[in-house]
Amino acid sequence: MTADQDIQDEAPEPRSGRRSELTVFVILAILIWPVIAVGVVGAYGFLVWMWQIVFGPPGPPG
């Protein structure tokens, strides 16, 4: 390898790469993670609902 190749390997990332990284972050932060959060909370609620259908609601013994 020559000295010129070493300098080219350490060149900063192009501007378009930074823009695509920001786009991916926005998609994750605004679209995907909220959908996943709502899905997890909904699944937990469904699990509790099914548990109470099978074993009865919580409360003192009857």
C-alpha positions in Angstrom: 0.0 0.0 0.0 1.2 3.5 -0.7 0.9 6.6 1.4 -1.8 7.9 -0.9 -4.0 4.9 -0.3 -3.7 5.3 3.4 -4.9 8.9 3.3 -7.8 7.9 1.0 -8.9 5.1 3.4 -9.2 7.6 6.3 -11.3 10.1 4.3 -14.4 11.4 6.1 -17.8 9.9 5.3 -19.5 11.7 2.4 -22.4 14.0 3.1 -25.0 11.7 1.4 -24.0 9.0 4.0 -24.8 11.3 6.8 -28.2 12.2 5.3 -29.1 8.5 4.8 -28.1 7.8 8.4 -30.3 10.6 9.7 -33.2 9.3 7.5 -32.8 5.8 9.0 -32.7 7.3 12.5 -35.9 9.3 11.9 -37.7 6.2 10.5 -36.7 4.2 13.6 -37.4 6.9 16.1 -40.7 8.1 14.7 -42.2 5.1 13.0 -40.8 1.8 14.0 -40.2 2.1 17.8 -43.6 3.6 18.6 -45.3 0.8 16.7 -43.2 -1.8 18.6 -44.0 -0.1 21.9 -47.7 -0.1 21.3 -47.5 -3.8 20.2 -45.7 -4.8 23.4 -48.2 -3.0 25.6 -51.1 -4.4 23.7 -49.7 -7.9 23.9 -49.2 -7.6 27.6 -52.8 -6.3 28.0 -54.1 -9.3 26.0 -52.1 -11.7 28.1 -53.5 -10.3 31.3 -57.0 -10.4 29.8 -56.6 -14.0 28.8 -55.1 -14.9 32.3 -58.2 -13.4 34.0 -60.6 -15.2 31.7 -59.0 -18.5 32.7 -58.1 -17.9 36.4 -60.6 -15.2 37.3 -60.1 -11.6 38.3 -57.8 -10.6 41.1 -59.3 -10.1 44.6 -59.7 -11.7 47.9 -60.6 -15.4 48.0 -64.3 -16.1 47.8 
